[in-house]
Amino acid sequence: MSQSTGGAPARPQGRLEDCNLLVSFAWRAPGRARREVRGRLRALGDPAPITVPTLSNGLLAAKTALDPRGVVRELRALCQASPQVLRHTTRWVPVDVWSPPDLVAMREAVMALASRIAPQETWRITVEKRSGAVLDREEVIRAVAPLVPAVVNLIHPDKILLVELFGNRVALAVLAPPEVLSIATMQVTRAQPGAAGKSGDEPA
């Protein structure tokens, strides 16, 4: 077993493209955020979760053996019962697939995911450009949007095609709004009259 300089076992390393969660956090507390992510995933039943830096301030990736959508669902329930459950992380988003940062590869990835949006469902695309990304948002939208034949709804879609652009990788996922956990959105929802039962979050 490899060891760190101090003789303690080295923490398992992971690759960005192996991760299935993206987690946002207050950028001044990356260490606390990493510990919170690993701690919460262990508490949910993953014995060995891994966190990976993304080189984008305030965002880390995580690899879990658990279903990432199930993680979001269980964390949402915990946060609804106790809003202070997550102190250092602010947004948890599942990742379905990673792609190289070129339009041909991204189109292939979207074609593989497009069946997750049923013809009768509405959808929108959200492209988030992170540190080091060189692709243009509008260029990405023009390249992949025609691959999804469903009706577009920019305000209240049934599904969201999320595209996260990094320098050397692109994360993609097809998500229903409740499959994204946003602490800020939950706080706003709780503050609204008659908010009981509302739980959907959406990527910005």
Backbone as JSON, one array per atom type, in Angstrom:
{
  "sequence": "MSQSTGGAPARPQGRLEDCNLLVSFAWRAPGRARREVRGRLRALGDPAPITVPTLSNGLLAAKTALDPRGVVRELRALCQASPQVLRHTTRWVPVDVWSPPDLVAMREAVMALASRIAPQETWRITVEKRSGAVLDREEVIRAVAPLVPAVVNLIHPDKILLVELFGNRVALAVLAPPEVLSIATMQVTRAQPGAAGKSGDEPA",
  "N": [[0.85, -1.18, 0.0], [0.53, 2.2, -0.88], [2.06, 5.02, 0.76], [1.73, 8.13, 2.53], [3.91, 10.99, 3.09], [4.17, 11.2, 5.86], [3.83, 8.64, 6.71], [1.27, 7.67, 7.05], [-1.49, 5.86, 5.56], [-2.03, 6.6, 2.14], [-4.61, 8.7, 0.86], [-7.2, 7.39, -1.2], [-6.93, 8.02, -4.69], [-8.69, 9.71, -7.31], [-10.15, 10.01, -10.6], [-11.38, 12.75, -12.51], [-13.22, 12.08, -14.53], [-14.31, 9.74, -13.59], [-16.08, 10.39, -11.68], [-19.36, 10.86, -10.24], [-20.86, 12.85, -9.14], [-21.25, 16.35, -8.76], [-20.31, 18.9, -6.62], [-21.06, 21.92, -5.11], [-19.54, 24.55, -3.17], [-18.72, 26.86, -0.49], [-16.12, 28.84, -1.5], [-13.96, 29.42, 0.11], [-13.65, 27.39, 1.89], [-12.6, 24.73, 1.18], [-11.48, 22.38, 2.32], [-13.2, 21.73, 4.47], [-15.51, 21.32, 3.02], [-14.82, 19.06, 1.46], [-14.53, 17.17, 3.5], [-17.13, 17.15, 4.49], [-18.6, 16.18, 2.3], [-17.5, 13.57, 1.98], [-18.11, 12.55, 4.5], [-20.93, 12.66, 4.59], [-21.6, 10.95, 2.48], [-20.51, 8.55, 3.4], [-22.15, 8.2, 5.64], [-24.52, 7.65, 4.37], [-24.05, 5.18, 3.38], [-21.89, 4.53, 1.69], [-18.83, 3.07, 1.8], [-16.34, 4.04, 1.01], [-16.05, 6.75, -0.26], [-14.82, 9.09, -2.72], [-13.26, 12.22, -3.24], [-12.6, 14.7, -5.7], [-10.65, 17.32, -6.96], [-11.77, 20.02, -9.09], [-10.51, 22.12, -10.3], [-11.92, 24.37, -10.54], [-13.01, 27.14, -8.81], [-14.78, 26.68, -5.79], [-16.07, 24.31, -6.45], [-16.26, 20.84, -6.38], [-15.69, 17.41, -7.33], [-17.19, 14.19, -6.88], [-16.84, 10.71, -6.32], [-18.97, 8.09, -5.93], [-20.14, 4.95, -4.74], [-22.8, 4.74, -4.49], [-26.15, 5.29, -5.8], [-26.27, 8.29, -7.45], [-28.53, 9.92, -7.74], [-30.18, 8.88, -5.81], [-28.67, 9.64, -3.61], [-29.01, 12.43, -3.67], [-31.77, 12.53, -3.23], [-31.99, 11.42, -0.63], [-30.41, 13.2, 0.85], [-31.88, 15.54, 0.48], [-34.21, 14.93, 1.94], [-33.09, 14.75, 4.51], [-32.2, 17.39, 4.83], [-34.61, 18.76, 4.77], [-35.72, 17.91, 7.12], [-33.83, 18.79, 8.95], [-32.38, 21.71, 8.59], [-29.68, 22.39, 8.95], [-28.07, 20.3, 8.28], [-26.31, 20.18, 6.1], [-23.55, 22.09, 6.1], [-21.38, 23.16, 4.78], [-21.51, 22.66, 2.09], [-23.33, 23.49, -0.87], [-24.75, 22.76, -3.12], [-25.72, 19.89, -4.86], [-25.19, 17.81, -7.56], [-26.04, 15.25, -9.78], [-24.01, 13.36, -12.11], [-24.2, 12.0, -15.33], [-22.58, 11.18, -17.5], [-19.26, 11.61, -18.84], [-17.47, 13.6, -21.19], [-15.03, 14.19, -23.79], [-13.86, 17.56, -24.48], [-15.02, 18.36, -27.04], [-17.11, 19.11, -29.85], [-18.09, 17.0, -31.43], [-17.75, 14.66, -29.87], [-19.36, 15.43, -27.72], [-21.87, 15.59, -28.91], [-22.27, 12.87, -29.45], [-22.44, 11.91, -26.85], [-24.75, 13.22, -25.94], [-26.66, 12.14, -27.68], [-26.74, 9.56, -26.68], [-27.92, 10.02, -24.25], [-30.36, 11.17, -24.83], [-32.69, 9.64, -24.93], [-33.65, 9.62, -22.38], [-35.32, 11.71, -22.11], [-38.57, 11.87, -22.59], [-40.8, 11.83, -25.43], [-43.18, 13.23, -24.86], [-42.45, 14.87, -22.8], [-41.3, 18.06, -21.55], [-38.37, 20.15, -21.96], [-35.17, 21.68, -21.23], [-31.97, 23.1, -22.01], [-29.1, 23.57, -20.04], [-26.14, 25.22, -19.86], [-23.14, 25.35, -18.26], [-20.25, 27.14, -17.75], [-17.08, 26.49, -16.73], [-13.94, 27.14, -14.96], [-11.23, 27.39, -17.17], [-12.55, 26.35, -19.36], [-13.05, 26.36, -22.87], [-14.89, 26.18, -24.9], [-17.69, 27.74, -26.46], [-20.74, 28.8, -25.03], [-23.12, 29.23, -26.6], [-22.39, 28.0, -28.95], [-22.22, 25.35, -28.14], [-24.9, 24.87, -27.45], [-26.18, 25.17, -29.95], [-25.06, 22.98, -31.22], [-25.95, 20.66, -29.85], [-28.67, 20.84, -29.1], [-30.54, 20.29, -31.26], [-30.63, 17.53, -31.18], [-32.45, 16.57, -29.4], [-35.74, 15.8, -29.54], [-37.96, 16.69, -28.13], [-40.37, 19.1, -26.75], [-39.36, 22.41, -26.0], [-39.13, 24.01, -22.86], [-38.38, 26.71, -21.15], [-38.81, 27.68, -18.61], [-40.29, 26.0, -16.73], [-39.33, 23.15, -17.05], [-39.78, 19.59, -17.66], [-37.52, 18.0, -17.76], [-33.99, 18.54, -17.56], [-31.25, 19.12, -19.55], [-28.15, 19.08, -18.55], [-25.09, 20.64, -19.0], [-21.82, 20.75, -18.16], [-19.05, 22.59, -18.57], [-15.64, 22.04, -18.53], [-12.03, 22.52, -18.48], [-10.67, 20.28, -19.75], [-12.57, 18.35, -19.86], [-16.05, 17.42, -20.11], [-19.01, 17.41, -18.31], [-22.08, 15.72, -18.32], [-25.62, 15.47, -17.9], [-28.95, 14.24, -17.66], [-31.61, 15.49, -16.02], [-34.37, 15.49, -13.79], [-35.97, 18.29, -12.25], [-36.18, 17.89, -9.31], [-33.99, 16.26, -8.92], [-31.73, 17.64, -8.48], [-30.0, 19.08, -5.85], [-30.29, 22.03, -4.22], [-29.31, 24.16, -1.8], [-29.83, 26.88, -1.48], [-32.15, 27.23, -3.05], [-33.92, 25.61, -1.64], [-34.09, 27.04, 0.74], [-35.34, 29.4, -0.11], [-37.74, 28.32, -0.99], [-38.8, 27.3, 1.42], [-39.36, 29.67, 2.68], [-41.51, 30.69, 1.37], [-45.07, 31.28, 1.36], [-47.28, 28.56, 1.95], [-45.51, 26.56, 1.19], [-45.12, 23.92, 1.83], [-44.39, 20.64, 0.91], [-43.28, 21.26, -1.53], [-40.43, 20.59, -3.43], [-38.67, 20.74, -5.55], [-35.66, 21.5, -7.26], [-33.6, 23.43, -9.45], [-30.92, 23.52, -11.84], [-28.96, 26.53, -12.06]],
  "CA": [[0.0, 0.0, 0.0], [1.32, 3.44, -0.9], [1.92, 5.79, 1.97], [2.09, 9.53, 2.45], [5.21, 11.31, 3.67], [4.15, 10.98, 7.3], [3.69, 7.23, 7.03], [-0.14, 7.26, 7.07], [-1.92, 5.41, 4.24], [-2.46, 7.68, 1.25], [-6.03, 8.69, 0.54], [-7.41, 6.94, -2.57], [-7.02, 9.08, -5.68], [-9.7, 9.46, -8.31], [-10.1, 10.82, -11.81], [-12.59, 13.53, -12.68], [-14.17, 11.4, -15.41], [-14.93, 8.62, -12.87], [-16.98, 10.92, -10.64], [-20.77, 10.92, -10.61], [-21.5, 13.96, -8.45], [-20.57, 17.63, -8.67], [-20.77, 19.52, -5.38], [-20.63, 23.3, -4.93], [-19.28, 24.89, -1.77], [-18.12, 28.17, -0.27], [-14.78, 28.59, -2.03], [-12.93, 29.6, 1.13], [-13.62, 26.24, 2.82], [-12.58, 23.47, 0.43], [-11.22, 21.23, 3.18], [-14.43, 21.39, 5.18], [-16.45, 20.78, 2.04], [-14.43, 17.68, 1.15], [-14.87, 16.3, 4.65], [-18.59, 17.02, 4.58], [-19.05, 15.29, 1.23], [-17.15, 12.18, 2.31], [-18.85, 12.15, 5.69], [-22.34, 12.42, 4.26], [-21.7, 9.75, 1.65], [-20.3, 7.4, 4.28], [-23.34, 8.04, 6.47], [-25.58, 7.08, 3.53], [-23.76, 3.78, 3.09], [-20.73, 4.31, 0.85], [-17.69, 2.93, 2.72], [-15.09, 4.64, 0.55], [-16.25, 7.79, -1.27], [-13.62, 9.82, -3.13], [-13.48, 13.56, -3.78], [-11.6, 15.07, -6.7], [-10.75, 18.74, -7.3], [-12.14, 20.3, -10.48], [-9.76, 23.3, -10.71], [-12.87, 25.49, -10.59], [-13.25, 27.58, -7.44], [-16.1, 26.42, -5.23], [-16.71, 23.13, -7.02], [-15.5, 19.59, -6.36], [-16.37, 16.23, -7.84], [-17.15, 13.05, -5.96], [-17.14, 9.38, -6.84], [-19.63, 7.29, -4.92], [-20.71, 3.68, -5.17], [-24.24, 4.86, -4.37], [-26.88, 5.96, -6.88], [-26.19, 9.72, -7.13], [-29.88, 10.48, -7.59], [-30.61, 8.46, -4.49], [-27.97, 10.5, -2.65], [-29.71, 13.72, -3.65], [-33.08, 12.33, -2.62], [-31.84, 11.23, 0.82], [-29.92, 14.45, 1.44], [-33.01, 16.48, 0.52], [-35.05, 14.58, 3.07], [-32.38, 15.14, 5.73], [-32.19, 18.86, 4.93], [-35.96, 19.21, 5.1], [-35.93, 17.63, 8.54], [-32.87, 19.58, 9.73], [-31.73, 22.56, 7.59], [-28.25, 22.54, 9.2], [-27.36, 19.05, 7.97], [-25.2, 20.55, 5.22], [-23.04, 23.39, 6.55], [-20.28, 23.65, 3.96], [-21.81, 22.44, 0.68], [-24.53, 24.25, -1.21], [-25.46, 22.23, -4.29], [-25.29, 18.54, -5.25], [-25.73, 17.54, -8.89], [-25.56, 14.0, -10.37], [-23.41, 13.35, -13.45], [-24.47, 10.75, -16.04], [-21.49, 10.79, -18.39], [-18.23, 12.61, -19.14], [-17.09, 13.64, -22.6], [-13.98, 15.14, -24.15], [-14.43, 18.88, -24.76], [-15.18, 18.7, -28.46], [-18.53, 19.05, -30.18], [-18.44, 15.69, -31.96], [-17.9, 13.75, -28.73], [-20.5, 15.86, -26.93], [-23.09, 15.17, -29.63], [-22.44, 11.43, -29.23], [-22.9, 11.72, -25.47], [-26.14, 13.66, -25.84], [-27.5, 11.15, -28.36], [-26.9, 8.43, -25.77], [-28.77, 10.44, -23.13], [-31.6, 11.81, -25.28], [-33.86, 8.79, -24.68], [-34.14, 9.88, -21.02], [-36.34, 12.75, -22.23], [-39.66, 11.26, -23.35], [-41.35, 12.77, -26.42], [-44.24, 14.06, -24.29], [-41.89, 15.73, -21.77], [-40.63, 19.29, -21.96], [-36.98, 20.15, -21.53], [-34.31, 22.81, -21.56], [-30.55, 22.85, -21.85], [-28.36, 24.52, -19.22], [-24.7, 25.08, -20.08], [-22.37, 26.08, -17.25], [-18.86, 27.22, -18.18], [-16.2, 26.52, -15.56], [-12.58, 27.63, -15.19], [-10.46, 26.68, -18.16], [-13.37, 25.92, -20.51], [-12.85, 27.19, -24.05], [-16.06, 26.11, -25.77], [-18.67, 28.8, -26.3], [-22.06, 28.27, -24.63], [-24.06, 29.24, -27.71], [-21.92, 26.99, -29.89], [-22.62, 24.06, -27.58], [-26.36, 24.75, -27.56], [-26.51, 24.94, -31.36], [-24.6, 21.66, -31.63], [-26.61, 19.51, -29.23], [-30.11, 21.0, -28.92], [-31.36, 19.6, -32.26], [-30.64, 16.09, -30.96], [-33.55, 16.23, -28.49], [-36.93, 16.2, -30.3], [-39.07, 17.12, -27.27], [-40.7, 20.53, -26.73], [-38.56, 23.2, -25.06], [-39.77, 24.86, -21.87], [-37.25, 27.32, -20.46], [-39.18, 28.1, -17.26], [-40.65, 24.85, -15.89], [-39.19, 21.93, -17.85], [-39.81, 18.29, -16.99], [-36.15, 17.5, -17.7], [-32.94, 19.5, -17.87], [-29.98, 18.6, -20.05], [-27.12, 19.91, -17.92], [-23.77, 20.51, -19.61], [-20.83, 21.47, -17.37], [-17.83, 22.68, -19.37], [-14.37, 22.23, -17.86], [-10.97, 22.69, -19.45], [-10.37, 19.09, -20.55], [-13.67, 17.4, -19.74], [-17.41, 17.96, -20.06], [-19.95, 16.57, -17.58], [-23.44, 15.84, -18.84], [-26.65, 14.72, -17.18], [-30.37, 14.56, -17.87], [-32.12, 15.52, -14.66], [-35.61, 16.15, -13.39], [-35.61, 19.34, -11.27], [-35.91, 17.42, -7.95], [-32.75, 15.47, -8.84], [-30.67, 18.58, -8.12], [-30.18, 19.61, -4.5], [-29.76, 23.38, -4.05], [-29.67, 24.66, -0.48], [-30.42, 28.21, -1.64], [-33.52, 27.08, -3.53], [-34.72, 25.08, -0.54], [-34.33, 28.12, 1.7], [-36.35, 30.28, -0.7], [-39.01, 27.59, -0.99], [-39.33, 27.24, 2.79], [-39.81, 31.0, 3.08], [-42.72, 31.05, 0.65], [-46.31, 30.78, 1.95], [-47.8, 27.34, 1.35], [-44.41, 25.87, 0.54], [-45.06, 22.52, 2.25], [-44.51, 19.66, -0.15], [-42.49, 21.62, -2.69], [-39.07, 20.1, -3.22], [-37.89, 20.75, -6.77], [-34.59, 22.45, -7.48], [-33.13, 23.43, -10.81], [-29.65, 24.19, -12.06], [-29.1, 27.93, -12.44]],
  "C": [[0.88, 1.24, 0.0], [1.04, 4.24, 0.34], [2.31, 7.23, 1.72], [3.41, 9.75, 3.15], [5.26, 10.99, 5.15], [3.96, 9.54, 7.7], [2.25, 6.75, 7.09], [-0.54, 6.79, 5.67], [-2.42, 6.58, 3.4], [-3.95, 7.56, 0.97], [-6.2, 8.25, -0.91], [-7.58, 8.13, -3.52], [-8.08, 8.71, -6.71], [-9.5, 10.37, -9.51], [-11.43, 11.55, -11.96], [-13.64, 12.77, -13.47], [-14.79, 10.16, -14.77], [-15.99, 9.1, -11.87], [-18.42, 11.0, -11.15], [-21.57, 11.94, -9.79], [-20.62, 15.2, -8.59], [-21.17, 18.38, -7.48], [-20.18, 20.93, -5.27], [-20.45, 23.6, -3.45], [-18.75, 26.31, -1.7], [-16.63, 28.05, -0.55], [-13.67, 28.77, -1.01], [-12.81, 28.39, 2.07], [-13.57, 24.92, 2.07], [-12.33, 22.25, 1.29], [-12.47, 20.78, 3.93], [-15.45, 20.79, 4.23], [-16.11, 19.34, 1.69], [-14.8, 16.74, 2.28], [-16.37, 16.12, 4.77], [-19.11, 16.07, 3.51], [-18.74, 13.84, 1.58], [-17.93, 11.69, 3.52], [-20.29, 11.82, 5.4], [-22.51, 11.16, 3.42], [-21.46, 8.49, 2.47], [-21.54, 7.14, 5.13], [-24.49, 7.43, 5.68], [-25.27, 5.66, 3.08], [-22.6, 3.5, 2.17], [-19.5, 4.22, 1.76], [-16.44, 3.68, 2.29], [-15.32, 5.68, -0.55], [-14.94, 8.55, -1.53], [-14.03, 11.2, -3.61], [-12.3, 13.94, -4.66], [-11.74, 16.56, -6.98], [-11.09, 18.92, -8.78], [-11.34, 21.44, -11.08], [-10.68, 24.5, -10.94], [-13.21, 25.88, -9.16], [-14.67, 27.25, -6.99], [-16.8, 25.2, -5.79], [-15.76, 21.94, -6.93], [-16.36, 18.48, -6.95], [-16.24, 15.1, -6.84], [-17.51, 11.78, -6.71], [-17.75, 8.58, -5.7], [-20.15, 6.0, -5.53], [-22.23, 3.7, -5.11], [-24.85, 5.46, -5.63], [-26.87, 7.45, -6.59], [-27.55, 10.39, -7.0], [-30.48, 10.09, -6.24], [-29.94, 9.28, -3.4], [-28.68, 11.84, -2.53], [-31.05, 13.6, -2.94], [-32.96, 12.2, -1.1], [-31.32, 12.5, 1.5], [-31.03, 15.5, 1.5], [-33.91, 16.21, 1.72], [-34.4, 14.97, 4.39], [-32.4, 16.65, 5.92], [-33.57, 19.41, 5.26], [-36.27, 18.98, 6.57], [-35.04, 18.5, 9.43], [-32.05, 20.43, 8.77], [-30.22, 22.7, 7.77], [-27.45, 21.28, 8.9], [-26.15, 19.32, 7.08], [-24.75, 21.97, 5.57], [-22.04, 23.98, 5.57], [-20.48, 23.41, 2.46], [-23.18, 23.02, 0.37], [-25.34, 23.66, -2.35], [-24.85, 20.89, -4.68], [-25.99, 18.18, -6.55], [-25.18, 16.21, -9.41], [-24.95, 14.22, -11.75], [-23.7, 11.99, -14.08], [-23.27, 10.27, -16.85], [-20.52, 11.95, -18.55], [-17.84, 12.47, -20.61], [-15.83, 14.47, -22.77], [-14.6, 16.48, -24.57], [-14.43, 19.23, -26.24], [-16.62, 18.39, -28.86], [-18.96, 17.69, -30.71], [-18.68, 14.7, -30.82], [-19.11, 14.14, -27.88], [-21.81, 15.47, -27.6], [-23.34, 13.68, -29.43], [-22.95, 11.16, -27.82], [-24.36, 12.12, -25.32], [-27.07, 12.68, -26.55], [-27.74, 9.94, -27.47], [-27.84, 8.75, -24.62], [-30.16, 10.88, -23.55], [-32.84, 10.98, -24.98], [-34.41, 8.98, -23.26], [-35.14, 11.03, -20.98], [-37.42, 12.2, -23.14], [-40.25, 12.29, -24.32], [-42.41, 13.7, -25.85], [-43.74, 15.0, -23.2], [-41.34, 17.02, -22.37], [-39.22, 19.31, -21.38], [-36.34, 21.49, -21.8], [-32.86, 22.36, -21.39], [-29.95, 23.96, -20.99], [-26.88, 24.23, -19.39], [-23.98, 25.97, -19.06], [-20.89, 26.0, -17.61], [-17.97, 27.44, -16.98], [-14.8, 26.99, -15.95], [-11.86, 26.75, -16.21], [-11.24, 26.24, -19.39], [-13.17, 26.89, -21.67], [-14.05, 27.17, -25.0], [-17.03, 27.24, -25.44], [-20.04, 28.21, -25.99], [-23.0, 28.16, -25.83], [-23.67, 28.2, -28.76], [-22.33, 25.6, -29.43], [-24.12, 23.85, -27.76], [-26.76, 24.45, -29.0], [-26.13, 23.53, -31.81], [-25.47, 20.53, -31.09], [-28.13, 19.64, -29.13], [-30.94, 20.29, -29.99], [-31.45, 18.09, -32.06], [-31.77, 15.63, -30.05], [-34.85, 16.71, -29.13], [-38.09, 16.73, -29.45], [-39.23, 18.64, -27.3], [-39.88, 21.24, -25.66], [-39.46, 24.02, -24.14], [-38.67, 25.44, -20.99], [-37.54, 27.63, -18.99], [-39.43, 26.91, -16.34], [-40.54, 23.55, -16.69], [-39.37, 20.67, -17.0], [-38.4, 17.74, -16.8], [-35.19, 18.63, -18.1], [-31.73, 18.73, -18.38], [-28.9, 19.54, -19.53], [-25.77, 19.59, -18.56], [-22.8, 21.39, -18.81], [-19.5, 21.42, -18.12], [-16.62, 22.94, -18.47], [-13.28, 22.35, -18.92], [-10.75, 21.48, -20.34], [-11.43, 18.02, -20.44], [-15.0, 18.15, -19.76], [-18.27, 16.95, -19.32], [-21.35, 16.8, -18.13], [-24.39, 15.0, -18.0], [-28.02, 15.17, -17.67], [-31.06, 14.4, -16.53], [-33.51, 16.1, -14.6], [-35.26, 17.19, -12.33], [-35.39, 18.83, -9.85], [-34.62, 16.61, -7.79], [-31.52, 16.35, -8.65], [-30.98, 19.13, -6.73], [-29.49, 20.97, -4.4], [-30.24, 23.91, -2.7], [-30.33, 26.03, -0.6], [-31.86, 28.13, -2.1], [-34.42, 26.54, -2.44], [-35.05, 26.16, 0.47], [-35.4, 29.08, 1.18], [-37.72, 29.61, -0.66], [-39.64, 27.55, 0.39], [-39.9, 28.59, 3.22], [-41.11, 31.41, 2.4], [-43.96, 30.5, 1.35], [-46.8, 29.53, 1.2], [-46.74, 26.5, 0.67], [-44.33, 24.4, 0.9], [-45.27, 21.6, 1.05], [-43.73, 20.0, -1.39], [-41.04, 21.22, -2.45], [-38.18, 20.22, -4.44], [-36.84, 21.84, -6.79], [-34.19, 22.37, -8.94], [-31.74, 24.03, -10.89], [-29.87, 25.62, -12.5], [-28.96, 28.1, -13.93]]
}
